[in-house]
């Protein structure tokens, strides 16, 4: 019975309640709050653990789905960009060099959010950035893309500046778009992005690409597409307006 109780507390408290349903909860109190777990037949625990394993499998499949969409719509080159999902105090993130349109279970890795881990060496080079965003915001999903018009607009604006969309959707959905500086995968970039994304749905890293957050990857993908759309409309509009001035 003691082994069963320990098994139940470990699986259900940490993995189910601690990591998925209540990531901010005090884990040391959960076994006290849910003592009836110890009376649940062990077969039920195995079934619940099976459900959790299926949930983790679903996570990499979601990453694969949006990785393909990003490449298909020209928002990132196949072997660049990265995607992650939060699961309590852990995150599932694409591995370094992974082709986003060919993601399998072997192309993602699970790492700690609270601190660095030995798995960071095979995780995306931007893992430190994703980690800091999860620490400082309520985001549960992050997409980093290399959307071309967004990169161009960041070059025109400069680090520390904001891009003001000229299209109505961008004005309503995004507001001002912050452009942040910092080296790829650096702590400086991690801090700058986490700060920007605590107030905005998306941001652009100067000369590099977009970062978008959401409750789901679907949310983050919509923000990514809107960032690129608004930057494209702004670039084309200002180019045409400039040509009209020159032709007068």
WOQUITA-V306825 format. One record per run of one state. SS is the DSSP state (@ for helix, = for strand, . for the rest). FROM is the first residue (numbers start at 1). TO is the last residue. Records with the same first field share a line. If there is no record, write none. Layout:
BEGIN
SS->FROM-TO / FROM-TO
END
This chain:
BEGIN
.->1-1 / 22-26 / 34-34 / 40-41 / 73-81 / 88-89 / 96-99 / 103-104 / 113-117 / 122-122 / 124-126 / 137-140 / 146-147 / 158-161 / 165-167 / 174-175 / 181-186 / 198-201 / 206-208 / 215-216 / 248-248
@->2-21 / 27-33 / 35-39 / 42-72 / 100-102 / 105-107 / 118-121 / 127-136 / 148-157 / 168-173 / 187-197 / 217-247
=->82-87 / 90-95 / 108-112 / 123-123 / 141-145 / 162-164 / 176-180 / 202-205 / 209-214
END
